[in-house]
Amino acid sequence: MMIKLKLTKVMASSLILASVFALNPIGASAEWKKDSKGWWYTEGDSWATGLREINGKQYYFDKTGYMVEDKIVDNLYFDSNGARTEYICADGFAVDKLTGTIIKFSRQDARVRPGEPGISVVIPREIGGVEIKGIGGKAFKICTNIKSITIPDSVTNIEDWTFSDCYKLESITIPDSVTNIGEYAFVKCVNLKSITIPTSVTSIGDSAFRECNKLTSITIPDSVTSIGDYAFSDCNNAIFYVGNEKTKQLILNSNSKIDSNKIIIKSQII
């Protein structure tokens, strides 16, 4: 669909005619352009809107002509480069069907609305016939209306920035199948109350729980052999429960500035 730059009103008949050509490739003389608001695709004095095919890839342009990025539109997922990807989309989830990784969660009620108490999200073990094995980077980033999350025991990896800036998140259930918690995975989850790392986890990335300043209890198992820099920075109200001295030293050496008196070796509790 093409819209004249100076056109302020479009006749309904013109819109119907234009929709017939919505998926046709734009001519070779067209070009990408960008400003502070984003990318658009132009040909002469007009620009693309809706679903368009460009150089063998499909893109979606909103009614003002700007390309959508990292967003689900009409059950189609468009990645961070704007291109449509072959992901399964259902119930707000976009899933890579080859890897079983959740790429994006975009339900409208996952964003803060004034006066709402927050929602609970239970991630299914299977979406669209695909077993969920991982949660991708930034998949739940800034889902500020989620109060609790339950992860299925099919998931093995929580990638970087996955739940960052989920300000309302108070609790999360991590199953005993996850082996890695990525960098900044829970950064600025400022209402998270407690966290129990399962015995399957071996590594916790840089700044994973940074600025989770309402955490009061963090349990870390002996299976963890790597804790990244600043993983628990600004978790000033937390008491850490660990199984041995080695894990205690990992916390102290993570540059998180944790008081050693707040790290309790469970076997030494009388």
N, C-alpha and C positions, 0 to 999 in steps of 0.2 A: 504494500500500500504506500503511495507517495502523497505527500501533503505539500502544497506550495508554501514557501516560507512566509509570504505576505498574506496568505489566505486566512481570514479570521472566521469565516463560516463556510462549511462544506455541505453541499446538498446531499440529502439521503441517497439519491440515485447514484451519485458519484461514489459514495462509500460502498454501495453494493457492488458496483462495477469494479472498484479497486480491490475488493476482497477476493475476487476471482483470481487475481494475480499475486496474492499475498506470499505464496511460496516460490514464485519464479525467481531465478537468480537475477541480481541487478546487473546492469550492463558494465562492460569493461572500463568505461570512463568514470565510473563511480569511485569514491575514495573514503577512507576512514578519516574522521576528524575528532578532535578532543578539546574540551575546555575544562574549567574547574568543576563542572558538574558531572563529567564523564565523557564516554565515547558515543558518537553517532555515525551514521553512514549516509553519505550524501552523493547525489548525482545532479550536477548543475545547481538549479535553484530549488531543489526538493530534497526531502530526507525520508528514510525508511521508518515504518512503524510495524508493529506486529511481528509475526514469525517470518523470518527471511532466510533464504539460503544464499550464502556468500562463499565463494571458493570451495564449495563442497561441504561446508559446515553450516549448521543452522544457528541463528541468533534470534533473540527476542528484543524488540525495541518498544518502549512504553509509548503512551499516547503523545508525549512531548518529543519523542524521537530518540531518547537516550537508551543505550543498551543496558539490559539488566545483567547483573553479575551475582554469582553465588546465591541463586534464588530459584524457588520452585514456582512455575507458572503453568496453570492448567495441567498439573501432574507431569510436567516436564521439568527436568533440572538443568539449569544453565550454570556452568562452573565459574571460577574466579576470573577466567578469561572471556566469559560471556558465551562460550560455545555450548550447545546442547550435548549432553553426554548420555550414554546408554545406561542410565541408572533406573532402578525400580523406585517409583514414588508411590507411597501409600500412607495415609493417616499422618501426614506432615513429615514423614521420614523419606530421605533420598538415600538409596543404598546401592553401592557398587556391587553388581550381581556377580562379578568375577572373584572379588575378595571377601564379600560379606561385610564390608565396612560401611557404617553409617557415615555419610558425607555431610548431611545437613538435616537439622530438625527445624521446621519452620511453621509450626502451628501458630495461628494468630494469638491464641490464649496463652502462649508461652512468654509473651511480652507483658510488662507491667501495665495494669490498668488501674486507675485510681479507685480505691475502695475494695478491691478484690483481695481475698486472703491468700492467693497463690494456689497452684495446682500440683498434683502428684503425677509423675510420669513413670510408667512401668514399661521399660523397653522390651518388646517381644523377643523371644528366642529366634523367631523366624518372621520375616517380612516378605510377602510376595513369593513365598516358596524358597527364599534364600536364608540360610542360617546366618545369624549375626555373629561375627567373629571379632570385630573391632569397632572402635568409635573414633572417627577421624578427627584430625586437627580442626579446632574451632567449630565442631559440629553443633555444639550447644552454646557457643559463645554469646553472651549478652541475652540469654533466655531469662530475663529478669523477673518472670512471674512463676518460676518453678520453685516449689517448696521442698519437694523430695524426689529422688530418682532411685529406681531399682534397676540394676544391670543384670542381665541373664548370665547363667553360668557357662554360656557358650563363648563369651567374650574373653579374649586373651590380651588385648592391648588397648590402653587408653592413650591416645596420641597427644601431641603438644597443643596447649590452649583449649582443650576440648570443652571444659566447663568454666572457662574463665569469665569473670564478671557476672556470674549468676548470683546477684546480690541477695536474693530472697532464699536461696538454697540453705536449708537447715540440716538435712540428713541425706546421706547417700549410702546405698548398699553395694559394696564392691564384692563380687563373688570370688570364691577360691579357685579361680581359673585364670585371673589376670596376672600376667608376669611383669608388666611394665606400666609405670605411671609417668607420662611424658612431662616435658618442661612446661611450666606455667599451667598445668592441667586444671588446677583449681584456684589460680591466683584471683584474689579479690572476691572470693566467696565469703563475704564478710559476716554472714549469719550462720555459717556452718558451725555446729555445736561440738561434734565429736567425730572421730574417724578411726576405723579399725582397718589396718592394712592386712589383707589375708596372707596366709603362709606361702602362697604361690608367687608372690611378688619378689623380684630380685633387685629391681632398680627403681629409684624415685628421682625424677629429673630436676634440673635447676628450677628454683622458684616455684616448685609444684604447688605448695600450699602457702605461698607468700601472701601476706596481708589478710590472712584468715584470722582476724584478731579476736573473734569470739569462740574460737576453738578452746575447749577446756580439757579435752582428753584425746590423746593420740597414741594408739597402740601400734608398735612396729615389731614385726616378727624377726627371728634370727635369719630367715631366708634372705632378707635384704642385705646385699653386699655392696651397694652403691647408692649414695645419697648426694645429689647435685648441690652446687653452690646456692645458698640462700633459699633452700627448699622450704624452710620453716621460718623465714624472716618475718618479724612482726607478729608472730604467734605468741604474744607476750603473756597470755592468760592460760596457756596450755601446760598440762602435766603430761610428760612422755612416759609410756610404759614399754620397756624393752626386756629382752630375755637374757642379754649378756653384756659384758663390758665392751665388746667389739662394736656392737650396734650403738652403744652410748657414745663411743668415740667417733663413729661416723656422723652422728648428729653434731657433736661439738666441733668437728672439722669441716662442717658444711658452710661456715661463715654465716650461720643463721643467728649468731649471738644469743644462744640459749644458755640460761643459767644451769650449770651442771646439777644443782640441787633440785631442779625440776625434771630431771631424768631419773626415773625409778627403775632399778633392775628388779623385776618381779620376784626372783628367787630370794632377794634380800629383804622382802617385806615380812615383818614379824607379825 
